[in-house]
């Protein structure tokens, strides 16, 4: 191999290593975001369940007021 070819290869390997490191950091951020979104979704589901129960109670009370 010529010196120029070797330097190009070394540069490509260095670029690939940097890309893998960047992707690893990005993947970790995405995993954290995904976990937070799952927790938020779970919380919203629970709030929705509570709200649905309250609405059902109100509807039931309104029905009992009908003549």
MIDOSE-1310 file (N, C-alpha, C; in nm, 2 decimals, decimal comma, always signed):
residues 67
xxxx	+0,08/-0,12/+0,00/+0,00/+0,00/+0,00/+0,09/+0,12/+0,00; +0,04/+0,22/-0,07/+0,11/+0,35/-0,07/+0,08/+0,43/+0,05; +0,16/+0,52/+0,09/+0,14/+0,61/+0,20/+0,01/+0,68/+0,19; -0,02/+0,73/+0,07/-0,14/+0,81/+0,05/-0,26/+0,72/+0,07
xxxx	-0,26/+0,60/+0,02/-0,37/+0,51/+0,04/-0,39/+0,47/+0,18; -0,28/+0,45/+0,25/-0,29/+0,42/+0,40/-0,35/+0,53/+0,48; -0,31/+0,66/+0,44/-0,36/+0,77/+0,51/-0,51/+0,79/+0,49; -0,55/+0,76/+0,36/-0,70/+0,77/+0,33/-0,77/+0,67/+0,41
xxxx	-0,72/+0,55/+0,42/-0,78/+0,44/+0,49/-0,79/+0,47/+0,64; -0,68/+0,52/+0,69/-0,69/+0,56/+0,83/-0,79/+0,67/+0,86; -0,80/+0,77/+0,77/-0,90/+0,87/+0,78/-1,04/+0,82/+0,78; -1,07/+0,73/+0,68/-1,20/+0,67/+0,67/-1,23/+0,59/+0,80
xxxx	-1,14/+0,52/+0,85/-1,16/+0,44/+0,98/-1,19/+0,54/+1,09; -1,11/+0,65/+1,10/-1,14/+0,75/+1,20/-1,28/+0,81/+1,19; -1,31/+0,84/+1,07/-1,45/+0,89/+1,04/-1,56/+0,80/+1,08; -1,54/+0,67/+1,05/-1,63/+0,57/+1,09/-1,64/+0,55/+1,24
xxxx	-1,53/+0,56/+1,31/-1,53/+0,55/+1,46/-1,61/+0,67/+1,51; -1,58/+0,79/+1,46/-1,66/+0,90/+1,51/-1,81/+0,89/+1,48; -1,84/+0,84/+1,37/-1,98/+0,82/+1,33/-2,05/+0,72/+1,43; -1,98/+0,61/+1,46/-2,03/+0,51/+1,55/-2,05/+0,57/+1,69
xxxx	-1,96/+0,65/+1,73/-1,97/+0,72/+1,86/-2,08/+0,81/+1,87; -2,10/+0,89/+1,76/-2,21/+0,99/+1,75/-2,34/+0,91/+1,75; -2,35/+0,81/+1,68/-2,47/+0,73/+1,67/-2,51/+0,67/+1,81; -2,40/+0,62/+1,88/-2,42/+0,57/+2,01/-2,48/+0,67/+2,11
xxxx	-2,43/+0,79/+2,10/-2,48/+0,90/+2,19/-2,63/+0,93/+2,15; -2,65/+0,94/+2,02/-2,78/+0,97/+1,97/-2,88/+0,86/+2,01; -2,84/+0,74/+2,00/-2,92/+0,62/+2,04/-2,96/+0,63/+2,19; -2,86/+0,67/+2,27/-2,89/+0,68/+2,41/-2,99/+0,79/+2,44
xxxx	-2,98/+0,90/+2,37/-3,07/+1,01/+2,38/-3,21/+0,96/+2,34; -3,22/+0,89/+2,23/-3,35/+0,84/+2,18/-3,41/+0,74/+2,28; -3,33/+0,66/+2,34/-3,38/+0,56/+2,44/-3,43/+0,63/+2,56; -3,36/+0,74/+2,60/-3,41/+0,82/+2,72/-3,54/+0,88/+2,68
xxxx	-3,55/+0,94/+2,56/-3,67/+1,01/+2,52/-3,79/+0,91/+2,51; -3,76/+0,79/+2,46/-3,86/+0,69/+2,45/-3,91/+0,65/+2,59; -3,82/+0,63/+2,68/-3,86/+0,59/+2,82/-3,95/+0,70/+2,88; -3,91/+0,83/+2,86/-3,99/+0,94/+2,91/-4,13/+0,94/+2,84
xxxx	-4,13/+0,92/+2,71/-4,26/+0,92/+2,64/-4,35/+0,81/+2,69; -4,29/+0,69/+2,72/-4,37/+0,58/+2,77/-4,43/+0,61/+2,90; -4,35/+0,68/+2,99/-4,40/+0,72/+3,12/-4,51/+0,82/+3,11; -4,49/+0,92/+3,02/-4,60/+1,02/+3,00/-4,72/+0,96/+2,94
xxxx	-4,71/+0,86/+2,85/-4,82/+0,79/+2,79/-4,90/+0,72/+2,90; -4,83/+0,65/+2,98/-4,89/+0,58/+3,09/-4,97/+0,67/+3,19; -4,91/+0,79/+3,22/-4,97/+0,89/+3,30/-5,10/+0,94/+3,24; -5,09/+0,97/+3,11/-5,20/+1,02/+3,03/-5,32/+0,92/+3,03
xxxx	-5,28/+0,79/+3,01/-5,38/+0,69/+3,01/-5,45/+0,68/+3,15; -5,38/+0,70/+3,25/-5,44/+0,70/+3,39/-5,53/+0,82/+3,41; -5,49/+0,93/+3,36/-5,57/+1,06/+3,37/-5,70/+1,04/+3,29; -5,68/+0,98/+3,17/-5,80/+0,96/+3,09/-5,90/+0,86/+3,15
xxxx	-5,85/+0,76/+3,22/-5,93/+0,67/+3,29/-6,01/+0,74/+3,40; -5,94/+0,82/+3,47/-6,00/+0,90/+3,58/-6,11/+0,99/+3,52; -6,08/+1,06/+3,42/-6,17/+1,16/+3,36/-6,29/+1,08/+3,30; -6,27/+0,97/+3,24/-6,38/+0,89/+3,19/-6,48/+0,85/+3,30
xxxx	-6,42/+0,81/+3,41/-6,50/+0,77/+3,53/-6,58/+0,89/+3,58; -6,52/+1,01/+3,58/-6,59/+1,13/+3,63/-6,71/+1,16/+3,53; -6,68/+1,15/+3,41/-6,78/+1,18/+3,31/-6,90/+1,08/+3,32; -6,87/+0,95/+3,34/-6,97/+0,85/+3,36/-7,05/+0,88/+3,48
xxxx	-6,99/+0,93/+3,59/-7,06/+0,97/+3,71/-7,16/+1,08/+3,68; -7,11/+1,18/+3,61/-7,19/+1,30/+3,58/-7,31/+1,26/+3,50; -7,29/+1,18/+3,40/-7,39/+1,13/+3,31/-7,50/+1,05/+3,39; -7,45/+0,97/+3,48/-7,54/+0,89/+3,57/-7,62/+0,98/+3,65
xxxx	-7,56/+1,08/+3,71/-7,64/+1,18/+3,80/-7,74/+1,25/+3,71; -7,70/+1,29/+3,59/-7,79/+1,36/+3,50/-7,91/+1,27/+3,47; -7,88/+1,15/+3,44/-7,99/+1,05/+3,41/-8,09/+1,04/+3,53; -8,04/+1,04/+3,65/-8,12/+1,02/+3,76/-8,21/+1,15/+3,79
xxx	-8,17/+1,26/+3,73/-8,25/+1,38/+3,75/-8,37/+1,39/+3,65; -8,37/+1,31/+3,55/-8,47/+1,31/+3,45/-8,60/+1,27/+3,51; -8,71/+1,35/+3,47/-8,84/+1,32/+3,53/-8,90/+1,19/+3,48
